[in-house]
Amino acid sequence: MPHDDRVYLEHIRDSILRVEQYTEGIDASEFKRQILIQDGVIRQIEIIGEAVKRLSSSYRSSHPDTPWQDFARMRDKLIHDYFGVDLEKVWLTVKEDLPPLKAEVLSSLGDA
């Protein structure tokens, strides 16, 4: 694996771990009430999306089951349309999309 890919995968892993820490023990309604948690989670998803964009095309194409473009598009939406952030979609990303991404990243890094 190229060094750059490893660095970006580590950034993705670290951001996912932070999101898990921020959201531990809360549900969707609590997430919607906690602005600081929202801000932290959204920032980490932005970092994930940016790191995904920087992964080599060979790495992304060798892992076709991971929705790389979805993470990149979500990053763009959060950065450029910050007044239109759908907190329900952010929460679903945390609960449904990040766990398989974490498994993929940990496997690639040999941390699984």
N, C-alpha and C positions, 0 to 999 in steps of 0.2 A: 504494500500500500504506500503510495506517495506520502511524504512527510506532511504536505499541506492538508491532504485528506484527513490524516490522523488528527491534526490540530483542529480542524473544523468539526470532526466527530467528537472530539473532547469538549469543544464549546457546546455542541448540541447536548451531549450527556450532562454537562454541568448545569445547563439551563433547565433541562428536564428535572434534574434533582432539586433545583431551587423551586420550580413550580410545585413539585410534590411537597416540599417543605412548607411553602406558602399556603397550600390548600389542604394540608392535613387536618382532618377532623371537622371540616366544614362541608355544607351542602350548597346547592345552587342558590338558594335564597339568601344564605349568609354571604356567599360570594358577591351577590348583587348589592348587598348592604355595605360591604367593606371596600371602600375606595382604595385604600393603600394596598390591599391584596390584589385588587383588579389591576392597579398600576404596575405592581411587581410582576404579575403573571403576564400581562400584555407586553411588558418590556422583554421578558424572557422569550416569549413567542416571537417577537421581532428579531431577537438574536438568533433563534433557531432558524427562522426563515432566511436571514442573511447568510448564516453558515451553510445552509442547504444550497443556496445560490452559488456559493464558492466551491462546493465539492466538485471534483472533476467529473466531466461527462462520462468518463469510463467507469467511475465508481457508481454514479447514479444508474447508468444503464446495466451494470452488473447486479443491481438490486431493484428490478423492475416492479416488484410488488409494493414498494414503498411509494406513497403519493408525493414525491418530491415537489412537483409543481403546485400542489395544493398548499404546502407549507410556504413556498415562496410567494404565492398569491396572497395568502393570509397576511404575511409580513407587509406586503405592499398596501393592502387594505388598511391595516393598523397604522402604518406610517402616514399614508396620504389621505385617509378618510377618517381621521381620529375622532371627529364629531359623530360619525355614523357607526361606531363600534357596536356590534351586536353581542352583548354580554352572554346571551344564551349560547351563541355559536362559540364564543371563547371557552365557556364552561364545557361544552361538548367536546371541543378540541382537547381540553385538559383530560377529560375522563375517557374519551374514546380513541383519539388519534395519537396522543403522546405515549401511552403504554406500548403499542406495537413499535413505534419509532424507537423508544428506549431499548426494547429487546433487540432490534436490528442493530442499533449503534453499539450496545454492549457486546453483542456477538462479534461485530467487526473489530472492536477494540480488544477483544479477548478478555473482557471483564465479566462475561455472562457466567 
